[in-house]
Amino acid sequence: MGNKLCGALVVLACFGVMQPAAHAAESGAVFVMTNAATGNQVIAYARGPEGRLQQRAIYDTEGRGGGGKIDPLQSQGALTLSPDGSRLYAVNAGSGTITSFQVQGANLSLMGHVPSGGSEPVAVTQFGNIVYVLNGAGPGDVVAFRENNAGRLVQIPDSTAYLSGVNTGGASISVRPDGKFLAVVERGASVISTFPINANGTLGPIVTTTSADPGAFSGRFAPNGVLLVTDNTPGTSDASLLSSYTISGNGTLSPISESAPTYGNGNCWSVVTPNGAYVYSDNSASSTIAGYTLSKAGVLKPIRNTIVATLPSGSTNLEVAVTADGKFLYTLNAGSGTIGIFAINSDGVLTEVADRSDGLLPSAGYEGLAAL
């Protein structure tokens, strides 16, 4: 099972906006994006102290999603929270726009939507008041936007930076925590492209590195600046790997821990805990989650026997997110139409709390998961 499987979940029955209902004490929130071609929406869940979820509202993005069934966008970061949790950004692949929301707990307020500056936006990331959008179709590019005082996105002139080739399948975008570099994984070419970030938010010349293993899908920066890249070799069973890289001053990548096995398949998504101690990789085709410790130097070591959680067979757990307090991990289970909920223990092992299935349908094209 190759990269094509990496992605989605679904909600089909919601039109317009559901108003928040009465709710118990909240500790945070979880957001899921429908990616519906007829009208994209974001489902908001309030998170209780024990990690359980209560659906609060459904918000229109005023754009169209890409539609489809399982992982139609083949990306990570289609729904992205700002680092401070005050903004939520959603891609509208079908209409070529980006929607931004103001976040207050599980409540969202629409800030507006703007053209993505390219074709088929698939992922978003933010640093400071600059938002970067990855457009996956056609020539493939990254476009920079500045958020003004009213919270609206304004495209920065001459900010379009092109990927390494045409239709190379840009799948993820991430900014190093110090704001000096941006990384894009191009899954079709199995390369990692890095760009230096200029003072005005525009990007410098591209530097492209071939992934340590074929099938690169997503790249996420850890708090210590290490880049973590998932590799899922197409058509090969039990061949999912995770690698860590360091970036030199000229943007070139050097592997630190190379090809750490995840002992599963379809690990197209990964996430790092806020303290940078643990990394989790989502084996979507095997319905398992692999876990690792991450040293300050960027070395990956397996937690116990690597597999730290097992979901019901057929879950097709696609995207993965960790809460801002580092206490819980959530998975978007496309095969079963549920959200997997796990508590993160002090040793990094996961304990299943519950599945939440309200309003979700299997194989319905959902893409995007974010948690605070």
Secondary structure, 3 states (H helix, E strand, C coil): CCHHHCCCCCCCCCCCCCCCCCCCCCCEEEEEECCCCCCCEEEEEEECCCCCEEEEEEEECCCCCCCCCCCCCCCECCEEECCCCCEEEEEECCCCEEEEEEEECCEEEEEEEEECCCCCEEEEEEECCEEEEEECCCCCEEEEEEECCCCCEEECCCCCEECCCCCCCEEEEEECCCCCEEEEEECCCCEEEEEEECCCCCECCCEEEECCCCCEEEEEECCCCCEEEEEECCCCCCCEEEEEEEECCCCCEEECCCCEECCCCCCCEEEECCCCCEEEEEECCCCEEEEEEECCCCCEEEEEEEEEEECCCCCCEEEEEECCCCCEEEEEECCCCEEEEEEECCCCCEEEEEEECCCCCCCCCCCCEEEC
